[in-house]
């Protein structure tokens, strides 16, 4: 698995977790999904992604998007 795929998988997990928590616990958990979406949007324009930095430090193989 590359950093690119790890970031996409993690973002999807965060979004789904936020939606499930909003449905079963409290609607304010939708903020978690909104935060993940905003982070994906800003990383698309700036190339800066905190999750990619964490995965890189964990030794995940680099991909083409996050170097």
Sine and cosine of phi, psi and omega as CSV:
sin_phi,cos_phi,sin_psi,cos_psi,sin_omega,cos_omega
0.00,0.00,0.67,-0.74,0.04,-1.00
-0.99,-0.12,0.19,-0.98,0.03,-1.00
-0.87,0.49,-0.62,0.78,-0.01,-1.00
-0.85,0.53,-0.76,0.66,-0.01,-1.00
-0.93,0.36,-0.60,0.80,0.03,-1.00
-0.90,0.44,-0.66,0.75,0.02,-1.00
-0.91,0.42,-0.70,0.72,0.01,-1.00
-0.90,0.44,-0.67,0.74,0.01,-1.00
-0.91,0.42,-0.67,0.74,0.01,-1.00
-0.91,0.41,-0.67,0.74,0.02,-1.00
-0.89,0.46,-0.68,0.74,0.05,-1.00
-0.89,0.46,-0.65,0.76,0.03,-1.00
-0.90,0.44,-0.67,0.74,0.01,-1.00
-0.91,0.42,-0.68,0.74,0.00,-1.00
-0.90,0.44,-0.74,0.67,0.00,-1.00
-0.90,0.44,-0.62,0.78,0.05,-1.00
-0.89,0.46,-0.69,0.73,0.03,-1.00
-0.88,0.47,-0.65,0.76,0.01,-1.00
-0.92,0.40,-0.70,0.72,0.01,-1.00
-0.90,0.43,-0.68,0.74,0.03,-1.00
-0.90,0.43,-0.59,0.80,0.05,-1.00
-0.91,0.41,-0.61,0.80,-0.02,-1.00
-0.96,0.29,-0.69,0.72,-0.12,-0.99
-1.00,-0.09,-0.39,0.92,-0.10,-0.99
-0.92,-0.38,-0.92,0.38,-0.05,-1.00
-0.36,-0.93,0.63,-0.78,-0.04,-1.00
-0.87,0.50,-0.39,0.92,0.00,-1.00
-0.90,0.44,-0.29,0.96,0.04,-1.00
-0.92,0.39,-0.21,0.98,0.08,-1.00
-0.89,0.45,-0.35,0.94,0.06,-1.00
-0.88,0.47,-0.52,0.85,0.05,-1.00
-0.90,0.43,-0.70,0.72,0.05,-1.00
-0.92,0.40,-0.62,0.78,0.04,-1.00
-0.90,0.43,-0.64,0.77,0.04,-1.00
-0.89,0.45,-0.69,0.73,0.02,-1.00
-0.89,0.45,-0.68,0.73,0.02,-1.00
-0.90,0.43,-0.66,0.75,0.02,-1.00
-0.91,0.42,-0.63,0.78,0.02,-1.00
-0.91,0.41,-0.65,0.76,0.04,-1.00
-0.90,0.43,-0.65,0.76,0.00,-1.00
-0.91,0.42,-0.73,0.69,-0.02,-1.00
-0.93,0.37,-0.55,0.83,0.02,-1.00
-0.95,0.33,-0.45,0.89,0.06,-1.00
-0.92,0.40,-0.54,0.84,-0.03,-1.00
-1.00,-0.04,-0.55,0.83,-0.10,-1.00
-0.98,-0.21,-0.41,0.91,-0.07,-1.00
0.99,0.15,-0.01,1.00,0.02,-1.00
-1.00,-0.07,0.86,-0.52,0.00,-1.00
-0.66,-0.75,0.92,-0.39,0.00,-1.00
-0.86,0.51,-0.60,0.80,0.01,-1.00
-0.90,0.43,-0.61,0.79,0.03,-1.00
-0.90,0.43,-0.60,0.80,0.04,-1.00
-0.91,0.41,-0.64,0.77,0.02,-1.00
-0.91,0.41,-0.71,0.70,0.01,-1.00
-0.89,0.45,-0.57,0.82,0.03,-1.00
-0.91,0.42,-0.68,0.73,0.03,-1.00
-0.92,0.40,-0.45,0.89,0.04,-1.00
-0.99,0.17,-0.09,1.00,0.08,-1.00
1.00,-0.03,0.30,0.95,0.04,-1.00
-0.95,0.31,0.64,-0.76,-0.04,-1.00
-0.87,0.49,0.72,-0.69,0.00,-1.00
-0.93,0.37,0.50,-0.87,0.08,-1.00
-0.94,-0.33,-0.47,-0.88,-0.02,-1.00
-0.99,-0.17,-0.38,0.92,-0.07,-1.00
-0.99,0.12,-0.71,0.71,-0.08,-1.00
-0.92,-0.39,0.95,-0.32,0.00,-1.00
-0.91,-0.42,0.00,0.00,0.00,0.00
